[in-house]
C-alpha cells in the first residue's frame, strides 16, 4: 500500500494558521484564533495543528513534510503580541519611539525594549525557551528588515516545530512568501488553464509584487516568474494611512476602503496628486518618483489639513490607477486574459472589480482569503513548485472554502411558530440564503 503524502502548512505571524494537505488535496485549514478566541492571534498555531492531527487521525510519525511560509521572520512581533495586544496608541508610540529613531536618528532601537510591558513569554513552548530568545533579540534590530536575523528566524521556528511534532529538521521546509501566494491563487482554482498569476503584498520576503505566466496543456504545466520587485508602495501606504486616520493598522484597512466612495472625485483630487508624486508604473515595474522618507511622519505632514474622507478617496483612486495600469501592462506582455490574484492587496475588492472590467475577455479569479491567512495552504502548494516539480500533477483545487471546524447552530422554535408566515429550511440552504441576501 502506497504511503500517503501528508503535508502540514504553517503561517506563523498575524492570524497564525495551519493547513493539512494529503496526496495533493487540501483537507482542512484553520486559524489559531478559532481556538484561542483572540482575533488575529500571532502565536504559534499549536491548537490549530493539534486539531488537524486529531480530526483527521494523523500520526506525527507519518507527516511527510512541514512547510512554513516565509524565509524572512523575526520574533519581536510575536514576543510583544504586536497584532493582538497593540492599541492605536501603541502603534503611534511605535512610530515615535522605534521607527522615527531608526529612520531619522539612525539609532539601533529594539522593539522589545520599547514595549517591555507587552512581552509575553507564556506562550508555547514556554518561558524558558522564549527567555533565551528575548535576551538575544533585545540586543539588535528585531524586525524582518534586518537581513542578519533571517537564519535566526528559521532556527527558532524549526526548534518550536520539532518540539511540538517530534519531527526531524530535514522534514521542515521554508517557503518564499510571494511564491506561496502565487501557488495558492493558481492551484486552488477549479479550472487548470493558462493564466497570468499576480501577487501584490505589503512586504513579503523583501519582494512584494510578482507576475507569473502559467502555461497549461492537457499533459504539461509550465510556469515562469517574469517580474518581481520589493518597492510596491500601496500595501504599506494603506497601512499607515489607516493609522494616520486614527484606525488600527493591519486590521482596519477595509474601513478606509469602505470610506473612499463617500468622497466625490473633485474633493480628493489634491490628495491624489500628493500620492501620484510617490510612485508610478513604467512597463512591468513600479517605479519610485519621489519616495517619502517614511510612510507615517512624512506622509502625515504632506496630508496636513486634508479631510479624512478626501484622504481615503484619494488613496483608493491612486491605488486603482496604479494597479490597473500594471495589470494591463502584464496582460499586454503575456496576451493572457485569465488572471489569478493573491496577496494582501488582493483584499481590495474595489480594485478587483475594476480589474475584472478591463475588458470583456478578462476572467479574474481571486481565491478565498487571498491575504496571509491562506498562506498555510499556499506553503503546501508552493512546496511542489520549489522542491518537487515532478509531483505538481497531483495537486488538486480546493473543494470549497469551508475548511475548519463545523459550527452547529441550535434554533429554539416557539410553540406558537406561524407556519403560514415562516418556513424552516434544512436542505439546500445555500441557494435559498444566497437568493434572500
C-alpha positions as CSV (number, residue, x, y, z in Angstrom):
1,X,0.0,0.0,0.0
2,X,1.4,3.4,-1.1
3,X,2.3,5.7,1.8
4,X,0.2,8.9,1.9
5,X,2.0,12.2,1.3
6,X,0.9,14.2,4.4
7,X,1.9,17.9,4.4
8,X,1.3,20.4,7.2
9,X,1.4,24.0,6.1
10,X,2.1,26.8,8.7
11,X,1.7,30.5,8.6
12,X,3.1,31.8,11.9
13,X,2.6,35.6,12.0
14,X,-0.5,37.7,12.1
15,X,-3.5,35.4,12.2
16,X,-1.4,32.3,12.5
17,X,-2.9,29.4,10.6
18,X,-2.3,25.7,9.8
19,X,-3.4,23.6,6.9
20,X,-3.4,19.9,6.0
21,X,-2.8,18.5,2.5
22,X,-2.9,14.8,1.8
23,X,-1.9,13.5,-1.6
24,X,-2.2,16.9,-3.1
25,X,-5.6,17.8,-1.7
26,X,-6.2,20.4,1.0
27,X,-8.4,18.7,3.5
28,X,-8.6,21.5,6.1
29,X,-7.2,24.9,7.1
30,X,-7.9,26.7,10.3
31,X,-6.5,29.7,12.2
32,X,-5.3,29.7,15.8
33,X,-7.8,32.4,16.6
34,X,-10.7,29.9,16.2
35,X,-9.5,28.1,19.3
36,X,-7.9,30.8,21.4
37,X,-10.7,33.3,20.6
38,X,-8.1,36.0,20.2
39,X,-8.6,37.9,17.0
40,X,-5.5,37.7,14.6
41,X,-3.7,35.5,17.1
42,X,0.0,35.7,16.1
43,X,1.3,32.9,18.4
44,X,2.5,29.5,17.1
45,X,-0.7,27.8,15.8
46,X,-0.4,24.8,18.1
47,X,-4.1,24.4,18.8
48,X,-4.8,24.6,15.1
49,X,-2.2,21.9,14.2
50,X,-3.4,19.7,17.1
51,X,-7.0,19.9,15.8
52,X,-5.8,18.9,12.3
53,X,-4.0,15.9,13.6
54,X,-6.8,14.8,15.8
55,X,-9.7,15.5,13.4
56,X,-8.0,13.5,10.6
57,X,-6.4,10.9,12.7
58,X,-2.8,11.8,11.7
59,X,0.1,10.2,13.4
60,X,3.0,12.6,13.9
61,X,5.5,10.0,12.6
62,X,3.5,9.8,9.3
63,X,3.9,13.5,8.5
64,X,5.9,13.7,5.3
65,X,6.9,17.4,5.4
66,X,6.1,20.6,7.2
67,X,6.0,23.7,5.0
68,X,6.4,27.1,6.7
69,X,5.6,30.2,4.8
70,X,8.3,33.0,4.6
71,X,12.0,32.7,4.7
72,X,12.0,36.1,6.4
73,X,10.7,36.1,10.0
74,X,11.6,37.8,13.3
75,X,10.4,37.0,16.8
76,X,9.9,40.6,18.1
77,X,6.3,41.0,17.0
78,X,5.4,37.6,18.3
79,X,7.0,38.2,21.7
80,X,5.3,41.6,22.1
81,X,2.0,40.3,20.7
82,X,2.1,43.1,18.1
83,X,-1.1,42.2,16.3
84,X,-3.3,41.3,19.3
85,X,-2.1,43.5,22.2
86,X,-1.3,46.7,20.4
87,X,-3.8,49.6,20.6
88,X,-3.8,52.5,18.2
89,X,-1.9,54.5,20.8
90,X,0.7,51.7,20.9
91,X,1.1,51.8,17.1
92,X,1.7,55.6,17.3
93,X,4.2,55.1,20.1
94,X,5.9,52.5,17.9
95,X,6.3,55.1,15.2
96,X,7.7,57.7,17.5
97,X,9.9,55.6,19.7
98,X,11.0,52.9,17.3
99,X,10.7,53.9,13.6
100,X,11.5,57.6,14.0
101,X,14.6,56.7,15.9
102,X,15.7,54.2,13.3
103,X,14.9,56.3,10.2
104,X,15.6,59.8,11.3
105,X,18.1,59.5,14.2
106,X,19.9,56.4,12.8
107,X,19.6,54.6,16.2
108,X,19.6,50.8,16.6
109,X,16.4,50.6,18.6
110,X,14.9,47.2,19.7
111,X,11.1,47.0,19.7
112,X,11.1,44.5,22.6
113,X,12.9,47.1,24.7
114,X,10.5,49.8,23.9
115,X,7.5,47.6,24.6
116,X,8.7,45.7,27.7
117,X,5.2,45.8,29.1
118,X,3.9,43.9,26.2
119,X,6.3,40.9,26.3
120,X,4.6,37.6,26.6
121,X,6.8,34.6,27.5
122,X,3.8,32.5,28.5
123,X,3.3,31.1,25.0
124,X,4.3,27.8,23.5
125,X,6.8,26.3,24.1
126,X,7.2,28.1,27.4
127,X,9.1,30.8,29.4
128,X,12.5,29.0,29.4
129,X,12.6,28.8,25.6
130,X,11.4,32.4,25.0
131,X,13.6,33.9,27.7
132,X,16.7,32.9,25.8
133,X,15.3,34.3,22.6
134,X,14.4,37.5,24.3
135,X,17.9,38.1,25.6
136,X,19.3,37.8,22.1
137,X,16.6,39.8,20.4
138,X,16.8,42.9,22.5
139,X,20.4,43.4,21.6
140,X,19.6,44.0,17.9
141,X,17.1,45.4,15.5
142,X,14.4,42.8,15.9
143,X,12.5,43.4,12.7
144,X,12.3,41.4,9.4
145,X,14.1,44.3,7.6
146,X,17.2,43.2,9.4
147,X,18.6,40.5,7.0
148,X,21.1,39.3,9.6
149,X,18.4,37.5,11.5
150,X,16.8,35.5,8.7
151,X,18.6,32.3,9.7
152,X,17.8,33.1,13.4
153,X,14.1,33.2,12.5
154,X,14.3,29.9,10.7
155,X,16.1,28.2,13.6
156,X,13.5,29.5,16.1
157,X,10.6,28.2,14.1
158,X,12.4,24.9,13.4
159,X,13.0,24.3,17.1
160,X,9.4,25.0,18.1
161,X,8.1,22.7,15.4
162,X,10.5,19.9,16.3
163,X,9.5,20.3,19.9
164,X,5.8,20.1,19.1
165,X,5.7,17.5,16.3
166,X,8.8,15.4,17.1
167,X,10.0,15.5,13.6
168,X,13.4,15.6,12.0
169,X,14.7,19.0,10.8
170,X,15.0,17.6,7.3
171,X,11.2,17.5,7.1
172,X,10.9,21.2,7.6
173,X,10.9,23.5,4.6
174,X,10.7,27.3,4.4
175,X,8.7,28.7,1.5
176,X,9.2,32.0,-0.2
177,X,6.3,34.4,0.7
178,X,5.3,35.5,-2.8
179,X,5.6,32.0,-4.3
180,X,3.2,30.9,-1.6
181,X,0.6,33.5,-2.7
182,X,1.2,32.6,-6.4
183,X,0.8,28.9,-5.9
184,X,-2.3,29.2,-3.8
185,X,-4.0,31.5,-6.2
186,X,-3.3,29.2,-9.2
187,X,-3.7,25.7,-7.8
188,X,-6.8,26.5,-5.6
189,X,-8.9,27.4,-8.7
190,X,-11.1,24.7,-10.2
191,X,-10.0,25.1,-13.8
192,X,-6.4,24.3,-14.7
193,X,-5.7,26.7,-17.6
194,X,-3.0,29.0,-18.9
195,X,-3.1,32.1,-16.6
196,X,-1.4,35.3,-15.6
197,X,-0.7,35.0,-11.9
198,X,-0.2,38.2,-10.0
199,X,0.8,38.8,-6.3
200,X,0.6,42.2,-4.5
201,X,1.8,42.5,-0.9
202,X,3.0,44.9,1.7
203,X,6.4,43.3,2.5
204,X,6.7,39.6,1.8
205,X,10.3,38.3,1.7
206,X,11.7,41.6,0.5
207,X,9.6,41.0,-2.6
208,X,6.1,42.5,-2.6
209,X,4.9,42.2,-6.2
210,X,5.4,39.4,-8.8
211,X,3.9,38.4,-12.1
212,X,4.0,34.8,-13.4
213,X,3.0,33.1,-16.6
214,X,1.5,29.6,-16.1
215,X,1.0,27.7,-19.4
216,X,-1.2,24.7,-19.1
217,X,-1.9,21.9,-21.6
218,X,-3.6,18.6,-21.1
219,X,-0.4,16.9,-20.2
220,X,2.0,19.6,-19.0
221,X,2.2,22.7,-16.9
222,X,5.0,25.3,-17.4
223,X,5.5,28.4,-15.3
224,X,7.8,31.4,-15.2
225,X,8.1,34.4,-12.9
226,X,8.8,37.2,-15.3
227,X,8.7,40.2,-13.0
228,X,9.3,40.9,-9.3
229,X,10.2,43.8,-7.0
230,X,10.1,44.9,-3.5
231,X,9.2,48.6,-3.7
232,X,5.4,48.4,-4.4
233,X,4.1,51.2,-2.2
234,X,0.3,50.5,-1.9
235,X,0.2,47.8,0.8
236,X,2.4,49.8,3.2
237,X,0.9,53.1,2.3
238,X,-2.6,51.8,3.0
239,X,-1.4,50.5,6.4
240,X,0.0,53.9,7.6
241,X,-2.8,55.9,6.1
242,X,-5.1,53.7,8.3
243,X,-3.1,54.8,11.3
244,X,-2.9,58.5,10.3
245,X,-6.7,58.4,10.1
246,X,-6.9,57.1,13.7
247,X,-7.7,53.5,12.9
248,X,-5.8,50.3,13.7
249,X,-3.3,49.2,11.0
250,X,-3.2,45.6,9.9
251,X,-6.9,45.3,10.7
252,X,-8.9,48.4,9.7
253,X,-7.7,49.0,6.2
254,X,-11.1,47.8,5.0
255,X,-12.7,50.8,6.7
256,X,-10.5,53.2,4.8
257,X,-11.5,51.4,1.5
258,X,-15.2,51.5,2.6
259,X,-15.0,55.2,3.4
260,X,-13.5,56.1,0.0
261,X,-16.7,56.0,-2.1
262,X,-18.3,58.6,0.1
263,X,-15.9,61.3,-1.2
264,X,-16.5,62.7,-4.7
265,X,-13.6,63.0,-7.1
266,X,-13.4,66.7,-7.0
267,X,-12.8,66.7,-3.3
268,X,-10.0,64.2,-3.3
269,X,-8.1,65.3,-6.4
270,X,-5.5,67.3,-4.5
271,X,-4.8,64.4,-2.1
272,X,-4.4,62.1,-5.1
273,X,-1.9,64.5,-6.6
274,X,0.2,64.1,-3.5
275,X,0.2,60.3,-3.8
276,X,0.9,60.4,-7.5
277,X,4.3,62.0,-6.8
278,X,5.4,58.9,-4.8
279,X,5.4,56.2,-7.5
280,X,4.1,55.3,-10.9
281,X,4.2,52.3,-13.3
282,X,6.8,52.1,-16.0
283,X,6.4,49.0,-18.1
284,X,6.2,46.0,-15.8
285,X,7.8,47.8,-12.8
286,X,6.5,50.0,-10.0
287,X,9.0,52.9,-10.2
288,X,9.6,55.4,-7.4
289,X,9.4,59.1,-8.3
290,X,10.0,60.9,-5.0
291,X,9.7,58.3,-2.3
292,X,8.6,59.6,1.1
293,X,11.3,59.4,3.8
294,X,8.9,57.3,5.8
295,X,5.2,56.4,5.4
296,X,3.9,57.8,8.7
297,X,5.6,61.1,9.6
298,X,6.4,62.3,6.1
299,X,3.1,61.3,4.6
300,X,1.2,62.7,7.6
301,X,3.0,66.1,7.1
302,X,2.1,66.1,3.4
303,X,-1.6,65.5,4.2
304,X,-1.8,68.1,6.9
305,X,-5.2,69.9,6.7
306,X,-6.8,67.4,4.3
307,X,-10.3,66.0,5.2
308,X,-10.4,62.3,6.3
309,X,-12.8,61.3,3.5
310,X,-10.6,63.0,0.9
311,X,-7.6,61.1,2.2
312,X,-9.5,57.8,1.8
313,X,-10.9,58.7,-1.6
314,X,-7.5,59.9,-2.9
315,X,-5.7,56.8,-1.7
316,X,-8.3,54.4,-3.2
317,X,-8.3,56.2,-6.5
318,X,-4.5,56.2,-6.6
319,X,-4.4,52.5,-5.7
320,X,-6.8,51.7,-8.5
321,X,-4.9,53.7,-11.2
322,X,-1.5,52.3,-10.2
323,X,-2.7,48.6,-10.1
324,X,-4.9,48.7,-13.2
325,X,-2.1,50.2,-15.3
326,X,0.3,47.5,-14.1
327,X,-2.2,44.7,-14.7
328,X,-2.9,46.0,-18.2
329,X,0.8,46.0,-19.0
330,X,1.1,42.4,-17.7
331,X,-1.8,41.3,-19.9
332,X,-0.2,43.0,-22.9
333,X,3.1,41.2,-22.2
334,X,1.6,37.7,-21.9
335,X,-1.5,38.0,-24.1
336,X,-3.4,36.1,-21.3
337,X,-6.9,37.1,-20.3
338,X,-7.2,34.6,-17.4
339,X,-5.9,36.2,-14.3
340,X,-5.4,34.9,-10.7
341,X,-4.6,37.4,-8.0
342,X,-3.4,37.0,-4.4
343,X,-1.6,38.8,-1.6
344,X,-2.8,41.3,1.0
345,X,-3.6,44.0,-1.6
346,X,-5.9,41.5,-3.3
347,X,-8.3,42.1,-0.4
348,X,-9.1,45.5,-2.0
349,X,-12.3,44.4,-3.7
350,X,-13.0,47.7,-5.4
351,X,-9.7,47.4,-7.3
352,X,-10.5,43.7,-8.1
353,X,-13.8,44.8,-9.6
354,X,-12.0,47.2,-12.0
355,X,-9.5,44.5,-13.0
356,X,-12.4,42.3,-13.9
357,X,-13.8,45.1,-16.1
358,X,-10.5,45.8,-18.0
359,X,-12.2,44.2,-21.0
360,X,-14.9,41.7,-21.6
361,X,-12.5,38.8,-22.2
362,X,-10.8,39.2,-18.8
363,X,-11.6,36.3,-16.4
364,X,-10.4,37.2,-12.9
365,X,-10.1,34.6,-10.1
366,X,-9.4,35.8,-6.5
367,X,-9.1,32.8,-4.1
368,X,-10.7,32.7,-0.6
369,X,-8.8,34.9,1.8
370,X,-6.0,35.9,-0.6
371,X,-4.1,37.6,2.3
372,X,-1.6,35.8,4.6
373,X,-4.3,33.8,6.4
374,X,-4.3,31.5,3.3
375,X,-0.6,31.1,3.2
376,X,-0.7,27.9,5.2
377,X,-2.3,26.4,2.1
378,X,0.0,28.4,-0.1
379,X,3.0,26.8,1.6
380,X,1.7,23.4,0.8
381,X,1.1,24.1,-2.8
382,X,4.3,26.1,-3.3
383,X,6.5,23.2,-1.9
384,X,6.0,21.4,-5.2
385,X,6.9,24.4,-7.3
386,X,10.1,24.9,-5.3
387,X,11.2,21.4,-4.3
388,X,9.3,18.7,-6.1
389,X,8.2,19.8,-9.6
390,X,7.7,16.2,-10.8
391,X,4.7,15.8,-8.5
392,X,2.9,19.0,-9.4
393,X,0.4,17.0,-11.4
394,X,-1.1,15.5,-8.2
395,X,-2.1,18.9,-6.8
396,X,-5.9,19.4,-6.6
397,X,-8.0,22.5,-6.3
398,X,-10.0,23.5,-3.2
399,X,-13.3,21.7,-3.0
400,X,-14.8,24.7,-1.2
401,X,-13.8,27.4,1.4
402,X,-15.3,25.6,4.4
403,X,-12.1,24.1,5.7
404,X,-12.3,24.5,9.5
405,X,-14.4,23.1,12.4
406,X,-18.1,23.0,11.6
407,X,-20.4,25.3,13.6
408,X,-23.6,23.9,15.0
409,X,-26.5,26.3,15.4
410,X,-29.5,25.3,17.5
411,X,-32.8,27.0,16.8
412,X,-35.3,27.3,19.6
413,X,-38.6,27.3,17.9
414,X,-41.5,28.6,20.0
415,X,-44.7,26.7,20.2
416,X,-46.7,29.4,18.5
417,X,-44.5,29.4,15.4
418,X,-46.5,30.8,12.5
419,X,-46.1,28.2,9.7
420,X,-48.1,30.4,7.3
421,X,-45.7,33.3,7.6
422,X,-42.4,31.4,8.1
423,X,-40.9,28.1,7.0
424,X,-37.9,26.1,8.2
425,X,-35.4,25.1,5.6
426,X,-32.9,22.3,6.4
427,X,-31.8,21.2,2.9
428,X,-30.0,23.1,0.1
429,X,-29.9,26.2,2.3
430,X,-27.0,27.8,0.4
431,X,-29.1,28.6,-2.7
432,X,-32.0,29.9,-0.6
433,X,-29.8,32.0,1.6
434,X,-28.0,33.5,-1.4
435,X,-31.3,34.5,-3.0
436,X,-32.5,36.0,0.2
437,X,-29.3,38.0,0.6
